[in-house]
Amino acid sequence: MTVTKGESAREGADGKGDMTGGAGDGVLNDGYVPSARRLERERHQRMRARRATAVAALSTLVTAVVLYLVVVDAPGWPRTKETFFSARYAREALPKVLDGLWLNVRLLLVCGAAVLVLGMLIAVARTLRGPVFFPLRVLAAAYTDFFRGLPLIINLMIVVLGVPALRLQGVTVDPVLLGGTALTLTYSAYVAEVFRAGIESVHPSQRAAARSLGLTNRQALRYVVLPQAVRRQVPPLLNDLVSLQKDTGLVSIGGAVDAVRAADIIVGRSLNYTPYIVAGLVFVALTIPMTRFTDWVTARMDRQRDQGGSL
């Protein structure tokens, strides 16, 4: 057998296997042959993974059984089951809740796009340099401070209930549009701070290098700073969109028939709270995929950062 110099170096570096050549035909075999030590280590790791999975499944099962017994054995469980977990009212509420959910999805899409655009504009305004932009920076800072401090429910009440009371000509009184406006005002303040943090995390040398290549300040911001800032802030941006997805249900305070309002109508007629449980589970089912996607993006970016890859 023959071993090339590069293969010998590889074997000496990891001590895990050999690169062998065929003695009969003189052609090197490029297939990696793991050593017995590596095979044993991999087998041990698989055993540990299976054992960890079994322990996790067993502990989960035990916890679920304990919780079930605690709840079922509670003195008020029969009444609670009838009031909150009625199969009859669940079947009645599910189609109406799903119909209302389409309004929540549309609000998420429209308000999410508006929030990203408005948040970016506010963040850029807060990071503009030069004394001439001082008033703009002050206004952007005042906007973010005000709407981040104002509770969303109060903002919704002011916009959804207060604007129609003014009786302004040409101003809509549609609770869906007004509710979407309130959501956009509040969440754009949060997203603006996320974008601003991303912009300020880009090292000043990046802007200086862009300027040295002949780019203007605006071009450096657009082509160099913003792309890096947005990539770095993807996980917190997705988290804000997850929160927005849940808070679209608050537009029901103005009378818009979304998933929450559809459940509320049935509850008001039947005095049974199962429709609320149905609406909550529907929102959870809608939120989980986006949450898992956010976790996947965050883990992927962490791996790239640990490996020295680009963000």
Secondary structure as GFF3:
##gff-version 3
##sequence-region A 1 311
A	DSSP	alpha_helix	5	14	.	.	.	ID=ss1
A	DSSP	beta_strand	17	18	.	.	.	ID=ss2
A	DSSP	beta_strand	33	34	.	.	.	ID=ss3
A	DSSP	alpha_helix	36	72	.	.	.	ID=ss4
A	DSSP	alpha_helix	77	84	.	.	.	ID=ss5
A	DSSP	alpha_helix	87	127	.	.	.	ID=ss6
A	DSSP	three_ten_helix	131	133	.	.	.	ID=ss7
A	DSSP	alpha_helix	134	149	.	.	.	ID=ss8
A	DSSP	alpha_helix	152	157	.	.	.	ID=ss9
A	DSSP	pi_helix	158	162	.	.	.	ID=ss10
A	DSSP	alpha_helix	163	166	.	.	.	ID=ss11
A	DSSP	alpha_helix	175	201	.	.	.	ID=ss12
A	DSSP	alpha_helix	204	212	.	.	.	ID=ss13
A	DSSP	alpha_helix	217	220	.	.	.	ID=ss14
A	DSSP	pi_helix	221	225	.	.	.	ID=ss15
A	DSSP	alpha_helix	226	232	.	.	.	ID=ss16
A	DSSP	alpha_helix	234	247	.	.	.	ID=ss17
A	DSSP	three_ten_helix	248	254	.	.	.	ID=ss18
A	DSSP	alpha_helix	259	270	.	.	.	ID=ss19
A	DSSP	alpha_helix	274	306	.	.	.	ID=ss20
###
